[in-house]
């Protein structure tokens, strides 16, 4: 009886810390978007430079999620989650104390490493601790926590930026990470699934610089050097795949992609979804403040629409995915997201706030309907010992998609505005860049709808499959 009670306490604490982490981290990360104009003013940064305050975090996350997920499976998922919170707290403090734009971007890179430690293990821990019949529910609660955080972010970001200053966003992040670390310390059990595995150093050594080169190249397009880095990164990742297929203990077992179509197609859908939606907040934050002349707080109040709908819908779609066809739910969500993005294609300097809100309502509903069922598909398609890798893989797809999204936005701004600071003289050019971004995003989402509707039949991979 005592053992069961202790187990229930551990599971409750676990759910609390993962929800807290999934709430506050995206909250503070998204709040930075509202603070970007103020950060740009303080450090004299152009629009493209400002985008790196966001992209630096995404770059580090995309690069380190996969190897850290593998280490978490071997070393202990709770230990990795705890270390991630400690590292994140230190990096957040550095961001809050930054005295230049370059140091802020560097600190955001470190913050991304800490975030990768947490993201690569949080979903795997939750799935390990709760029975399969509760999987969709707990996934929905954690995904919903992300979106609730995103809902609060514009308001809190605008309020804190105007009243206390943008540095407070990072300092609050540090305090929350310390609090979560203390709670994690109280959990008495850990989840280690692959104690006999050896870490794949060769695959990791190939993967990290290859992914870094790809992400760096994408973020600096269209320069010749950027194309070189992007192509070099792609070649390196092809080499990574070939090496991993031959490794006894790969950092990413390629059979998860080549023999499990559910796992592969759901991860690709996640990549496209985030590539098509993440930079919406970044573009609209700049649009509302530069083109519509709204204050950070006013822009935040308007932007809350999308994540609020995402939070509400994700909670219910997670539960529905335990009872209904999760693939169909995800496909419908992707189609609705495409409709919301198409509405945003037509925004102009004189667009009404009501039209923008309606567009965000449609987009938020679609993303919320997609996310929880798609995550459930990924995590349910593999056996228990691969939860960490599966969690890290979908996290990598998410952050890589976010990076692609920001790269598309940054490239469009560069083509229309260049490196100039956005002002009244070039705001019309900026609006054209915004329209182009939403055209590209709409096309990506429509492609993903067709991909997600492809019928695939693949059993959960078992130990004997390998």
Number of C-alpha atoms within 10 A of each C-alpha: 6 7 8 9 10 14 16 13 15 19 19 13 16 21 20 16 22 23 21 19 28 25 23 22 22 22 25 23 21 22 28 25 28 31 24 23 22 18 22 18 12 12 14 14 21 17 21 22 19 22 23 23 24 23 27 23 25 28 26 24 29 27 26 24 31 29 26 28 34 30 25 28 26 20 18 22 29 25 19 24 28 23 17 25 27 20 22 29 27 20 27 28 21 22 28 19 16 16 12 15 20 15 14 23 22 20 24 28 24 23 27 28 25 29 27 33 30 31 27 35 34 27 25 26 26 19 22 20 18 14 10 12 11 14 21 28 23 23 27 29 23 28 24 30 26 24 30 24 27 31 27 23 30 32 22 23 28 24 22 19 23 15 9 10 15 22 20 19 25 23 21 17 26 24 15 19 25 19 17 20 20 15 14 22 12 12 18 11 14 15 20 19 19 16 10 8 14 14 15 18 13 14 22 21 12 18 24 21 16 25 24 19 25 25 27 21 23 25 26 19 21 14 10 11 12 19 18 14 22 24 17 17 25 16 13 20 21 14 15 21 17 13 15 21 15 11 15 12 16 22 24 25 18 18 16 20 14 11 14 20 18 25 27 18 22 24 24 18 28 28 24 25 29 24 27 30 25 20 27 23 21 19 23 21 24 24 22 20 18 19 21 17 12 16 16 27 21 16 23 27 19 20 26 23 23 26 28 23 24 30 27 20 23 33 25 19 28 32 21 19 26 17 11 12 12 22 22 17 21 29 24 18 26 31 22 22 31 28 17 25 25 21 19 24 19 15 20 16 13 8 11 11 13 10 14 19 16 16 22 28 20 22 30 29 25 28 30 31 31 31 28 31 31 30 27 23 21 22 26 21 23 21 13 17 18 24 27 32 28 30 25 31 23 27 26 26 24 25 27 25 26 26 29 24 29 28 25 23 26 27 21 22 25 19 14 19 22 18 14 15 18 21 11 10 8 15 19 17 16 27 23 17 22 25 19 19 26 27 18 18 29 24 14 18 26 19 15 23 22 13 15 23 14 11 11 12 9 11 13 16 19 13 11 5 8 9
